[in-house]
């Protein structure tokens, strides 16, 4: 059984079109993410993310490397967008996020990609790094709805989200999947050029959870709605895992579904930023999981 995306209700009442117009207006002085660059993207100006008023994607297709509730038997329908609103020196997808390798597509073409993923049998439409393209994505979503798109929408982001942008997405996104990166401002600035990341991501998590609540899965284990948090363990505790998991448990929900990720490896410019120039150890990951358990979290990704 395929679950139906909540955005269809807004599409039927024309509210989806109003939300898209509101998002598009914000490109005049862009404040779609936590940076609030204020550049006029409609006039060709670009900010941290380097995006203008067009949308670029690098690849798309069924993905089986995501969390089990997204993948199921037929995969998560991922669309990888180029660019990013963060500048992580250790980014493992730096060719896409920093070098912007990909191609420009129209909103109509993006809608066709969504529909092709649905036709393939994917369980959801998984938007990877979508923040800086929200207006264009909503435009494509309208066209896709008109042609029968029904799959739940996954917002797969880096956590540096504007609450105002998230409010535009209320009732549109079914599953939020932020990667919560840092608890402290110093590493956030040094490694990702976002010194206020900790405060921004905490506000974003609260808004995401207000909208969709804890992750709900069906009898087959497929996610249909809710918040799924990722947290990448960094060497020597640089991510501030203990503070992050305590915040999630105390101020979001102890029933939060969380993936404590152990796949950190040196990439991009990480060799210049020790100890990011080495992999994390199994002990560091186990310690992070214990921190989450001690905080009261109990729903872990498998």
Backbone bond lengths (Angstrom), bond angles and torsions (degrees), N, CA, C in turn:
res aa  C-N    CA-C-N  psi(-1)  N-CA   C-N-CA  omega(-1)  CA-C   N-CA-C  phi
1 X - - - 1.474 - - 1.530 110.00 -
2 X 1.315 116.66 130.69 1.459 121.67 177.59 1.525 109.54 -96.62
3 X 1.325 116.03 130.90 1.455 120.20 178.56 1.526 109.65 -79.24
4 X 1.314 115.95 153.98 1.463 121.82 -176.81 1.521 110.63 -100.35
5 X 1.318 116.66 132.65 1.456 121.77 179.40 1.519 112.05 -65.22
6 X 1.320 115.92 138.06 1.466 120.65 -177.77 1.522 112.36 -66.41
7 X 1.332 117.54 -22.52 1.461 121.69 -178.30 1.529 112.85 -60.18
8 X 1.317 117.13 -21.07 1.468 119.40 -177.81 1.530 111.66 -64.51
9 X 1.335 116.33 -31.16 1.465 118.76 177.02 1.524 110.81 -64.96
10 X 1.321 117.32 -41.02 1.462 121.40 178.72 1.525 110.80 -70.03
11 X 1.313 116.63 -33.60 1.462 120.07 178.06 1.533 110.79 -65.56
12 X 1.309 116.78 -41.41 1.465 120.71 -178.14 1.533 112.43 -64.45
13 X 1.324 116.96 -28.54 1.467 120.39 -179.40 1.523 112.69 -97.09
14 X 1.334 117.64 1.77 1.461 124.22 -178.61 1.534 112.36 74.90
15 X 1.334 117.04 3.82 1.460 120.39 177.74 1.521 111.11 -65.46
16 X 1.320 117.10 -32.87 1.466 120.85 179.50 1.522 110.87 -60.05
17 X 1.311 116.40 -39.83 1.469 120.47 178.59 1.533 111.14 -66.11
18 X 1.318 116.78 -37.27 1.468 120.72 177.68 1.529 110.65 -65.85
19 X 1.321 116.45 -39.62 1.468 119.89 178.84 1.530 110.35 -65.76
20 X 1.326 116.05 -39.80 1.458 119.60 179.39 1.527 110.68 -63.18
21 X 1.327 116.94 -41.20 1.470 121.08 178.83 1.523 110.81 -64.19
22 X 1.336 116.27 -39.63 1.467 120.27 179.41 1.526 110.88 -65.27
23 X 1.317 116.68 -40.30 1.463 120.56 178.48 1.522 110.92 -66.83
24 X 1.336 115.72 -41.29 1.471 119.87 -179.58 1.526 111.27 -62.83
25 X 1.311 117.61 -39.16 1.464 121.47 179.62 1.522 111.75 -59.22
26 X 1.304 116.95 -28.86 1.459 120.39 -176.68 1.523 112.90 -74.85
27 X 1.324 117.05 -9.42 1.458 119.95 175.98 1.522 111.85 -73.85
28 X 1.333 117.10 -14.74 1.474 120.40 177.37 1.520 111.73 -62.14
29 X 1.316 116.71 -36.19 1.464 123.45 174.89 1.523 105.19 -144.35
30 X 1.304 115.51 80.08 1.466 121.61 -162.31 1.529 113.74 -56.91
31 X 1.332 113.63 125.54 1.457 121.37 175.60 1.531 109.55 -137.38
32 X 1.341 115.85 34.12 1.459 120.50 -176.13 1.520 112.77 -67.09
33 X 1.330 118.26 -27.47 1.465 120.45 -178.70 1.521 110.57 -124.29
34 X 1.308 115.91 -173.14 1.460 121.23 -175.86 1.514 114.94 -65.57
35 X 1.319 118.08 -19.03 1.468 120.09 -178.86 1.527 112.68 -71.21
36 X 1.329 116.93 -31.55 1.464 122.56 -176.51 1.536 109.18 47.44
37 X 1.318 116.33 58.48 1.468 121.57 -176.24 1.526 112.88 -61.03
38 X 1.332 117.47 -35.11 1.452 120.53 178.80 1.509 115.19 77.55
39 X 1.343 117.79 11.60 1.465 120.39 -179.89 1.530 109.95 -80.35
40 X 1.329 115.54 154.47 1.466 121.24 177.38 1.522 108.80 -91.23
41 X 1.306 116.21 92.34 1.464 120.94 -178.45 1.521 112.06 -69.16
42 X 1.327 116.71 -23.26 1.462 120.15 178.17 1.531 111.26 -70.51
43 X 1.337 115.70 -19.33 1.467 120.79 178.38 1.528 111.66 -102.50
44 X 1.344 116.46 11.54 1.453 120.53 176.89 1.515 114.93 91.82
45 X 1.328 118.20 -0.96 1.463 120.58 177.84 1.529 109.52 -73.60
46 X 1.329 116.09 150.99 1.453 120.28 179.35 1.524 110.41 -132.52
47 X 1.322 115.47 149.82 1.456 121.95 178.43 1.516 111.36 -110.22
48 X 1.320 116.77 -146.43 1.462 122.37 -177.79 1.521 112.28 -55.29
49 X 1.333 116.58 -40.98 1.469 120.42 -175.27 1.523 113.23 -77.00
50 X 1.338 117.88 -14.50 1.473 124.08 179.55 1.529 113.72 69.60
51 X 1.336 117.63 12.65 1.465 120.64 -179.30 1.523 110.90 -91.17
52 X 1.339 115.95 145.14 1.461 120.83 174.39 1.530 107.72 -104.24
53 X 1.324 117.88 -137.98 1.464 118.85 -178.53 1.526 112.92 -96.41
54 X 1.332 116.76 5.47 1.454 120.57 176.22 1.530 109.55 -98.76
55 X 1.318 116.55 173.80 1.463 120.46 179.39 1.522 109.40 -125.23
56 X 1.322 116.28 136.09 1.458 121.77 -179.41 1.531 110.45 -122.62
57 X 1.315 115.93 140.04 1.459 121.23 175.06 1.523 109.01 -127.42
58 X 1.326 116.22 153.44 1.463 119.87 -179.53 1.520 111.94 -103.41
59 X 1.329 117.60 -36.81 1.460 120.59 179.39 1.520 109.39 -165.62
60 X 1.327 115.84 168.76 1.457 120.96 177.02 1.528 109.01 -157.56
61 X 1.312 116.28 159.28 1.456 120.42 177.37 1.521 111.60 153.52
62 X 1.327 117.72 172.53 1.471 121.09 175.86 1.521 109.58 -63.04
63 X 1.316 117.43 131.40 1.458 122.34 -177.22 1.521 108.55 -120.17
64 X 1.347 115.80 130.77 1.463 120.63 -177.07 1.528 111.92 -113.27
65 X 1.335 116.52 10.98 1.453 120.12 -180.00 1.511 113.65 -101.82
66 X 1.334 117.70 6.14 1.456 121.70 178.95 1.534 109.77 -85.41
67 X 1.317 116.33 -178.91 1.460 120.81 178.98 1.528 110.85 -63.18
68 X 1.323 116.00 148.09 1.468 121.79 -174.10 1.529 114.00 -52.58
69 X 1.343 120.58 -42.08 1.470 119.26 -179.29 1.522 113.87 -64.44
70 X 1.319 118.35 -17.77 1.461 121.57 177.56 1.525 111.72 -92.24
71 X 1.315 116.45 -31.68 1.463 121.38 -171.20 1.523 113.07 -82.89
72 X 1.345 116.83 -48.48 1.454 120.00 -177.36 1.514 111.79 54.19
73 X 1.313 116.40 -142.58 1.459 121.15 -178.35 1.520 112.64 -93.37
74 X 1.344 116.80 -21.01 1.461 119.27 -171.89 1.524 114.60 -118.66
75 X 1.324 116.33 6.47 1.452 120.21 172.38 1.518 115.35 89.75
76 X 1.313 114.04 160.42 1.463 122.18 175.37 1.523 107.86 -94.33
77 X 1.324 116.52 129.93 1.470 120.58 -175.98 1.512 111.81 -79.70
78 X 1.305 117.49 85.36 1.463 121.94 -172.27 1.523 112.58 -85.89
79 X 1.330 113.85 141.15 1.462 122.01 170.47 1.521 106.40 -124.70
80 X 1.322 117.38 115.53 1.456 122.31 -178.22 1.528 109.14 -92.60
81 X 1.334 115.30 113.71 1.464 120.53 178.79 1.527 110.04 -88.22
82 X 1.323 116.48 146.68 1.457 120.10 179.22 1.525 110.35 -83.14
83 X 1.330 115.26 156.35 1.454 120.68 -179.45 1.515 111.66 80.80
84 X 1.337 115.17 171.78 1.463 120.90 -179.34 1.525 108.47 -164.82
85 X 1.327 115.75 152.89 1.464 119.00 177.85 1.525 112.34 -90.79
86 X 1.333 116.47 6.06 1.457 121.70 173.65 1.524 109.01 -119.98
87 X 1.323 116.10 158.63 1.460 121.72 -178.87 1.531 109.53 -122.70
88 X 1.308 116.76 57.62 1.461 121.02 -175.53 1.530 111.38 -67.67
89 X 1.330 115.99 124.32 1.461 120.46 -177.28 1.519 112.00 -70.29
90 X 1.337 116.96 -13.56 1.462 120.83 -177.96 1.529 111.91 -110.63
91 X 1.320 117.92 15.39 1.462 121.26 -174.30 1.526 111.48 -56.25
92 X 1.327 115.78 127.48 1.454 120.88 -179.59 1.531 111.95 -83.87
93 X 1.322 116.87 -11.83 1.470 121.38 175.49 1.524 110.11 -116.55
94 X 1.326 115.91 40.44 1.460 121.70 -172.17 1.531 113.21 -61.63
95 X 1.329 116.91 -28.85 1.469 118.55 179.31 1.521 111.24 -64.61
96 X 1.342 116.34 -31.09 1.461 121.25 178.38 1.527 111.06 -86.81
97 X 1.345 115.88 -47.33 1.464 120.11 -172.30 1.522 113.38 -78.39
98 X 1.318 117.48 -36.98 1.462 120.54 -175.03 1.531 112.63 -104.69
99 X 1.316 117.37 -41.14 1.473 121.12 179.82 1.527 111.44 -86.72
100 X 1.332 117.02 -10.93 1.463 123.79 175.29 1.530 112.49 57.89
101 X 1.329 116.01 44.41 1.450 120.18 177.74 1.530 109.29 -75.86
102 X 1.320 116.72 119.43 1.449 121.69 -177.80 1.512 109.81 168.85
103 X 1.310 116.39 -162.94 1.458 119.98 -178.95 1.529 110.46 -138.47
104 X 1.324 114.83 150.91 1.459 121.04 177.36 1.525 109.28 -78.36
105 X 1.338 116.09 134.54 1.457 120.86 177.52 1.525 108.70 -128.32
106 X 1.301 116.25 155.48 1.457 120.61 174.63 1.534 108.74 -80.99
107 X 1.325 115.98 166.45 1.459 119.31 176.39 1.525 110.58 -63.04
108 X 1.324 116.80 -34.75 1.469 120.74 177.20 1.520 111.06 -64.03
109 X 1.330 116.75 -42.08 1.470 120.50 178.24 1.518 111.14 -66.41
110 X 1.340 116.87 -38.23 1.461 120.31 177.58 1.529 110.14 -64.16
111 X 1.319 116.91 -39.43 1.467 120.84 176.47 1.526 110.44 -61.11
112 X 1.325 116.86 -40.21 1.467 120.06 178.85 1.522 111.50 -64.15
113 X 1.331 116.67 -36.18 1.463 120.56 176.42 1.524 110.14 -61.76
114 X 1.328 117.07 -46.07 1.463 121.40 178.33 1.528 110.68 -58.02
115 X 1.313 115.87 -46.03 1.464 120.43 -177.81 1.528 111.62 -67.69
116 X 1.337 116.80 -33.93 1.467 119.43 178.22 1.524 111.01 -67.63
117 X 1.330 117.32 -35.85 1.463 121.03 177.40 1.524 110.43 -66.72
118 X 1.325 115.77 -38.02 1.464 119.27 176.69 1.528 110.37 -64.76
119 X 1.329 116.36 -43.83 1.460 121.10 -179.61 1.523 111.30 -62.99
120 X 1.335 116.66 -32.90 1.460 121.47 178.51 1.525 111.74 -66.21
121 X 1.342 116.12 -24.28 1.453 120.23 178.44 1.516 114.77 108.28
122 X 1.347 117.53 9.58 1.458 121.37 180.00 1.530 110.80 -60.39
123 X 1.328 115.44 154.59 1.461 121.09 -177.33 1.527 113.17 -82.83
124 X 1.320 117.80 -17.91 1.464 121.72 -176.20 1.516 109.77 -161.47
125 X 1.335 115.29 169.94 1.464 122.02 171.08 1.518 106.71 -105.96
126 X 1.324 116.17 114.27 1.455 123.32 -171.87 1.533 109.27 -105.81
127 X 1.334 116.10 104.70 1.460 122.55 -177.58 1.519 109.22 -88.22
128 X 1.330 117.71 108.77 1.464 122.40 -174.79 1.528 109.88 -96.80
129 X 1.317 116.29 118.95 1.466 125.06 -175.83 1.529 110.88 58.79
130 X 1.330 117.61 62.32 1.459 121.18 -173.59 1.524 116.07 -94.70
131 X 1.335 118.01 -10.00 1.465 122.18 -165.34 1.524 113.81 -51.04
132 X 1.326 116.49 -48.08 1.470 120.28 -174.51 1.526 113.03 -77.69
133 X 1.338 117.16 -2.08 1.462 120.79 179.84 1.527 112.72 -120.20
134 X 1.306 118.06 20.75 1.467 120.29 -177.02 1.530 113.12 -54.12
135 X 1.343 120.56 -46.79 1.471 119.21 -178.94 1.525 112.87 -60.20
136 X 1.335 116.61 -42.97 1.457 120.59 -178.66 1.531 111.18 -69.66
137 X 1.328 116.25 -37.44 1.468 120.12 178.11 1.525 110.40 -63.42
138 X 1.329 117.44 -41.84 1.459 120.22 179.38 1.526 110.59 -66.19
139 X 1.324 117.04 -36.09 1.459 119.81 175.93 1.517 111.41 -62.52
140 X 1.333 116.12 -43.40 1.461 120.63 177.96 1.522 110.92 -66.34
141 X 1.317 116.23 -35.70 1.464 120.41 -178.99 1.525 111.25 -63.96
142 X 1.323 116.41 -38.08 1.469 120.29 177.48 1.526 110.22 -60.45
143 X 1.331 115.96 -47.89 1.464 120.30 179.19 1.523 110.85 -62.96
144 X 1.329 116.22 -40.84 1.467 119.94 -179.53 1.528 111.35 -65.28
145 X 1.333 116.48 -38.95 1.468 120.26 177.24 1.525 110.69 -61.42
146 X 1.311 115.92 -41.98 1.463 120.69 179.87 1.523 112.14 -61.77
147 X 1.339 115.69 -20.37 1.458 120.83 -179.08 1.527 112.94 -111.74
148 X 1.348 115.32 16.27 1.462 118.95 170.00 1.510 118.13 101.63
149 X 1.338 119.69 10.99 1.467 119.33 177.54 1.521 110.20 -64.87
150 X 1.349 116.09 134.06 1.454 120.97 -177.09 1.531 113.59 -135.84
151 X 1.315 117.95 -9.86 1.462 120.48 -173.03 1.529 112.84 -69.62
152 X 1.345 117.91 148.92 1.464 121.19 174.29 1.526 111.23 -59.08
153 X 1.323 115.56 149.76 1.462 122.89 -177.16 1.528 109.67 -104.51
154 X 1.340 115.79 127.88 1.465 122.46 177.63 1.524 108.74 -107.00
155 X 1.342 115.74 127.94 1.472 121.93 179.19 1.525 107.10 -104.53
156 X 1.335 115.88 98.12 1.459 124.46 -171.23 1.527 108.48 -101.53
157 X 1.338 117.42 98.76 1.465 120.99 -166.83 1.531 112.74 -131.53
158 X 1.343 114.80 175.44 1.457 121.44 -179.54 1.512 114.68 -90.09
159 X 1.321 117.18 2.00 1.456 120.79 175.25 1.511 116.12 89.32
160 X 1.340 117.75 -11.12 1.464 120.78 -177.44 1.526 108.26 -90.61
161 X 1.327 114.95 69.21 1.460 122.12 -169.03 1.520 112.41 -110.43
162 X 1.314 115.76 143.64 1.458 121.84 173.53 1.520 109.15 -80.17
163 X 1.320 116.96 131.63 1.459 120.86 177.78 1.523 110.34 -61.17
164 X 1.334 117.33 -35.89 1.456 120.47 179.76 1.538 111.39 -64.68
165 X 1.322 116.72 -38.42 1.464 119.44 175.97 1.521 110.12 -66.90
166 X 1.321 116.48 -42.03 1.464 119.93 178.92 1.529 111.08 -60.88
167 X 1.322 117.23 -35.39 1.467 120.15 178.84 1.527 111.07 -64.94
168 X 1.328 116.63 -34.07 1.466 120.05 175.28 1.524 109.99 -62.89
169 X 1.335 116.23 -32.00 1.461 121.68 -176.62 1.528 113.44 -87.02
170 X 1.325 117.43 -1.57 1.465 121.54 -179.77 1.532 109.91 -61.18
171 X 1.315 116.76 123.88 1.452 120.92 -178.18 1.521 113.42 86.82
172 X 1.329 116.87 -2.72 1.470 122.16 178.29 1.524 110.29 -106.05
173 X 1.330 115.82 -49.44 1.466 120.80 178.99 1.528 109.16 -82.05
174 X 1.324 115.65 134.48 1.464 121.26 178.31 1.522 111.72 -95.11
175 X 1.323 116.25 -38.57 1.462 121.28 -176.89 1.525 109.21 -131.24
176 X 1.313 116.23 119.95 1.465 120.87 173.87 1.523 108.41 -95.58
177 X 1.346 115.96 133.10 1.458 120.76 178.87 1.532 109.65 -133.03
178 X 1.332 117.54 78.06 1.462 120.61 178.51 1.527 111.69 -83.82
179 X 1.316 115.73 145.41 1.461 122.35 172.75 1.524 106.54 -96.79
180 X 1.327 117.45 104.29 1.465 122.00 -177.10 1.522 108.20 -83.38
181 X 1.337 116.70 113.77 1.451 121.60 -166.57 1.529 116.27 -96.64
182 X 1.340 117.31 -42.51 1.465 118.96 -171.67 1.526 112.51 -139.16
183 X 1.324 114.56 148.88 1.461 120.46 172.37 1.518 111.58 -101.96
184 X 1.336 117.12 -17.90 1.470 121.30 -174.88 1.528 111.58 -119.95
185 X 1.328 115.40 147.27 1.461 121.42 -175.68 1.528 113.22 -69.89
186 X 1.333 117.47 -35.55 1.467 119.66 -174.34 1.526 112.37 -62.51
187 X 1.341 119.56 -52.91 1.469 117.94 177.10 1.526 113.03 -66.60
188 X 1.342 117.49 -30.40 1.468 120.21 178.03 1.525 110.73 -61.75
189 X 1.326 116.44 -41.51 1.460 120.79 178.35 1.520 110.82 -72.10
190 X 1.325 116.99 -46.34 1.465 121.11 -174.94 1.523 112.39 -66.63
191 X 1.310 116.91 -40.78 1.455 120.11 -172.54 1.529 114.67 -99.80
192 X 1.366 117.60 -19.28 1.473 119.05 -176.22 1.521 114.10 -136.02
193 X 1.336 117.23 3.80 1.472 122.59 178.52 1.536 112.46 58.28
194 X 1.318 115.86 42.44 1.473 120.29 179.52 1.521 108.50 -146.25
195 X 1.342 116.47 81.38 1.458 120.31 -172.02 1.517 113.54 -65.22
196 X 1.340 117.52 -27.59 1.462 119.58 179.90 1.528 111.80 -95.55
197 X 1.310 116.64 17.97 1.460 120.61 -179.50 1.530 112.76 -51.69
198 X 1.342 119.63 -47.07 1.468 119.02 -176.82 1.526 113.82 -56.75
199 X 1.329 118.11 -45.07 1.461 120.05 -179.21 1.525 111.35 -71.95
200 X 1.328 116.46 -37.35 1.471 120.55 -179.95 1.521 110.61 -65.09
201 X 1.325 117.67 -46.21 1.459 120.23 -176.83 1.528 111.68 -68.18
202 X 1.320 117.55 -33.48 1.466 119.31 178.45 1.530 110.82 -65.94
203 X 1.324 116.65 -42.72 1.464 119.75 177.41 1.528 110.54 -64.63
204 X 1.327 116.04 -38.93 1.463 120.24 -179.98 1.525 111.31 -65.08
205 X 1.316 117.10 -42.32 1.463 120.48 179.81 1.526 111.34 -61.85
206 X 1.308 116.57 -40.67 1.467 119.96 178.89 1.517 111.16 -62.87
207 X 1.338 116.54 -41.64 1.459 119.93 -179.94 1.529 111.12 -69.37
208 X 1.317 116.91 -41.81 1.466 119.95 177.73 1.528 111.00 -58.75
209 X 1.322 115.63 -46.62 1.467 119.47 -178.37 1.526 111.09 -67.53
210 X 1.325 117.07 -35.45 1.474 119.90 176.89 1.525 110.12 -59.30
211 X 1.326 115.85 -38.58 1.459 119.88 -177.33 1.523 113.71 -74.53
212 X 1.327 117.18 -46.94 1.472 119.63 -169.25 1.520 114.90 -117.66
213 X 1.341 118.19 -12.64 1.458 120.56 178.07 1.524 113.28 71.52
214 X 1.336 115.68 -165.72 1.465 121.31 178.55 1.525 109.95 -70.28
215 X 1.322 115.47 156.41 1.458 120.46 -177.30 1.530 111.24 -64.55
216 X 1.332 114.68 130.12 1.462 122.31 177.17 1.517 108.40 -111.24
217 X 1.326 116.70 129.72 1.465 121.46 176.55 1.521 109.24 -120.20
218 X 1.323 116.13 152.69 1.462 119.86 -179.81 1.531 110.66 -85.63
219 X 1.309 116.60 -172.86 1.468 121.18 -177.10 1.521 112.52 -65.77
220 X 1.326 116.13 -18.26 1.469 120.29 178.11 1.525 112.21 -93.80
221 X 1.330 116.16 0.82 1.458 120.20 -179.89 1.511 114.51 84.60
222 X 1.336 117.71 11.62 1.463 121.92 -179.24 1.531 109.90 -90.93
223 X 1.321 116.23 130.95 1.464 121.27 179.82 1.524 110.54 -69.87
224 X 1.325 115.90 135.70 1.463 119.63 176.75 1.530 111.73 -119.29
225 X 1.340 117.59 -22.58 1.455 119.66 179.95 1.527 109.36 -168.07
226 X 1.340 116.06 148.51 1.454 118.88 172.63 1.514 114.85 129.50
227 X 1.316 114.80 -175.19 1.468 123.81 -177.60 1.525 110.33 -103.32
228 X 1.326 115.38 128.49 1.462 122.65 175.78 1.521 106.69 -126.07
229 X 1.319 117.30 116.62 1.466 121.01 -175.50 1.521 111.15 -102.68
230 X 1.314 114.93 137.07 1.454 122.05 171.74 1.525 109.24 -107.28
231 X 1.316 116.03 146.70 1.467 120.55 174.16 1.515 108.61 -145.02
232 X 1.331 116.05 117.56 1.457 121.61 -179.10 1.529 109.85 -89.27
233 X 1.327 116.07 121.20 1.467 120.99 177.78 1.525 108.70 -72.80
234 X 1.331 116.34 129.27 1.464 121.86 178.56 1.526 110.20 -107.70
235 X 1.330 118.22 156.53 1.466 121.03 179.47 1.526 112.30 -56.51
236 X 1.320 114.87 141.65 1.464 123.18 174.77 1.530 113.70 56.76
237 X 1.308 115.95 31.15 1.463 120.48 173.76 1.515 115.11 68.92
238 X 1.324 118.20 22.88 1.463 120.62 -175.57 1.531 113.35 -64.24
239 X 1.325 117.46 -22.29 1.461 119.95 -179.63 1.528 112.37 -79.03
240 X 1.332 117.12 -15.45 1.467 119.36 -178.05 1.522 112.23 71.15
241 X 1.319 115.71 44.48 1.464 121.91 -172.99 1.521 113.32 -55.00
242 X 1.316 117.34 -43.80 1.466 119.70 -174.94 1.524 111.76 -60.57
243 X 1.322 117.13 -43.64 1.461 120.07 179.42 1.530 111.07 -67.61
244 X 1.322 116.61 -37.83 1.460 120.24 -179.50 1.518 111.55 -64.06
245 X 1.327 117.11 -48.74 1.472 118.97 -177.06 1.525 111.39 -67.95
246 X 1.322 117.50 -32.19 1.469 119.48 177.75 1.527 110.64 -69.15
247 X 1.322 116.52 -38.50 1.466 119.44 175.95 1.527 110.37 -62.02
248 X 1.317 116.45 -46.20 1.464 120.38 -179.61 1.523 110.66 -60.16
249 X 1.326 116.67 -45.97 1.462 120.47 -177.87 1.520 112.15 -67.77
250 X 1.334 116.81 -41.14 1.469 120.85 -173.58 1.525 113.45 -85.05
251 X 1.337 117.49 -33.68 1.468 119.43 -172.01 1.533 114.99 -117.57
252 X 1.314 116.77 -9.42 1.473 119.67 174.01 1.529 107.92 -108.36
253 X 1.318 117.91 -78.89 1.461 121.62 177.60 1.525 109.82 -172.38
254 X 1.316 116.62 139.80 1.461 120.01 175.10 1.519 111.58 -72.66
255 X 1.317 116.68 -10.67 1.459 121.30 176.67 1.526 112.02 -95.07
256 X 1.326 116.58 13.07 1.463 120.80 178.33 1.527 110.24 -64.16
257 X 1.315 115.73 133.53 1.469 121.83 175.32 1.526 107.01 -82.96
258 X 1.324 117.22 124.24 1.461 120.39 -173.67 1.518 111.75 -135.37
259 X 1.309 115.26 142.15 1.462 122.37 175.30 1.526 107.57 -112.59
260 X 1.337 116.15 107.66 1.465 121.60 174.90 1.530 105.67 -85.78
261 X 1.322 116.60 101.58 1.466 120.89 -168.89 1.528 112.82 -85.62
262 X 1.325 115.28 138.05 1.469 121.01 -176.82 1.521 112.96 -112.57
263 X 1.345 117.46 12.82 1.462 119.08 -171.73 1.528 114.46 -94.14
264 X 1.334 117.87 19.89 1.464 117.42 178.47 1.529 110.39 -61.41
265 X 1.313 114.87 135.13 1.462 122.52 172.48 1.519 108.53 -145.91
266 X 1.320 117.61 150.00 1.468 119.85 179.81 1.526 111.15 -61.49
267 X 1.321 116.25 132.06 1.463 121.33 178.44 1.524 109.04 -153.10
268 X 1.320 115.61 166.14 1.462 123.21 177.22 1.532 110.11 54.99
269 X 1.342 119.61 -117.51 1.463 121.74 -177.07 1.531 113.05 -99.58
270 X 1.310 117.86 15.07 1.470 120.31 -172.67 1.525 113.61 -63.76
271 X 1.330 117.22 -23.45 1.463 119.32 178.85 1.521 112.09 -62.50
272 X 1.320 116.98 -22.13 1.462 121.51 -179.36 1.524 112.54 -89.36
273 X 1.341 117.10 0.35 1.457 120.63 -175.15 1.532 111.41 -131.36
274 X 1.342 117.48 66.88 1.464 118.00 177.82 1.539 110.61 -61.41
275 X 1.330 118.53 143.84 1.465 128.44 8.81 1.523 115.12 -88.70
276 X 1.338 117.49 16.01 1.460 118.87 178.24 1.527 112.23 -70.11
277 X 1.328 116.01 -2.86 1.462 120.43 -179.55 1.527 112.50 -86.40
278 X 1.323 117.35 12.74 1.464 120.71 175.94 1.528 109.67 -136.93
279 X 1.315 115.84 159.92 1.458 120.94 176.05 1.534 109.95 -71.79
280 X 1.310 115.78 158.70 1.461 119.11 170.98 1.525 108.58 -75.90
281 X 1.322 115.41 155.87 1.462 120.58 -179.76 1.525 110.12 -95.64
282 X 1.314 116.22 164.07 1.466 120.52 176.86 1.526 110.31 -63.36
283 X 1.328 116.20 -32.59 1.468 119.82 178.06 1.522 110.87 -65.34
284 X 1.333 117.56 -41.77 1.464 120.70 179.69 1.525 110.75 -62.98
285 X 1.322 115.95 -39.04 1.466 118.30 179.39 1.526 111.34 -69.75
286 X 1.315 117.33 -44.52 1.467 120.56 178.95 1.524 110.86 -60.69
287 X 1.325 115.72 -38.76 1.463 120.34 178.35 1.528 110.38 -63.46
288 X 1.315 117.02 -40.26 1.466 121.38 178.74 1.532 110.66 -64.28
289 X 1.317 117.26 -42.71 1.467 121.11 178.45 1.521 110.44 -62.87
290 X 1.334 116.85 -41.57 1.463 120.61 178.02 1.528 110.96 -62.60
291 X 1.319 116.75 -37.98 1.466 120.42 177.00 1.527 110.27 -59.87
292 X 1.332 115.83 -44.30 1.467 120.19 179.96 1.527 110.80 -64.80
293 X 1.301 117.11 -42.21 1.459 121.09 178.65 1.522 111.22 -64.28
294 X 1.319 116.52 -42.63 1.466 120.97 179.26 1.525 111.62 -64.94
295 X 1.327 116.36 -28.16 1.467 120.54 178.71 1.524 111.28 -75.94
296 X 1.327 116.52 -16.65 1.457 120.44 178.95 1.512 114.81 111.32
297 X 1.350 117.45 0.24 1.459 120.50 177.80 1.535 108.99 -76.63
298 X 1.335 115.50 145.09 1.461 118.13 -175.42 1.522 113.92 -143.53
299 X 1.324 118.03 -4.64 1.470 120.97 179.00 1.526 108.70 -104.02
300 X 1.323 115.54 97.93 1.461 120.35 -175.41 1.519 111.00 -109.64
301 X 1.325 116.09 144.27 1.458 122.50 178.69 1.524 109.34 -64.41
302 X 1.296 114.09 143.09 1.464 121.03 177.45 1.523 109.26 -115.32
